Amino acid sequence: MNKKIDASQYVEQAALLLDLQLRDEYRNSAIANFKKIQAIAKLVNEFPLPKDIEVGSKFEP
């Protein structure tokens, strides 16, 4: 899915859903951070994986 999400609208709607009182002085920073998160998520989602890759049964650092 390559749907473009408006970051400011998303932040406003998420704040409403979470009943979060987002103060005006923090709103622009929250939107800017969400835009950064969007860019990182896009890179992760577009990273090609081989067809034969398997899920690990357990995480071992």
C-alpha positions, 0 to 999 in steps of 0.5 A: 500500500503506497497511500500518503498519510498527512502527518498533521492530520494523523497526529490530530486524529491520534491525539483525539483517539487517545484522549491526549491533550496535545499542547500547541507548543508541542504540536509541530514537534510531534508532527515533525517526529511523525514525518521522520517515523514515516520516512524510516517505516518507508525504508523498512517496508520497501526493503526487498526480502528473498522469497525463501526467507523464514521466520526465526523461531526465537530471538537470540541477540 
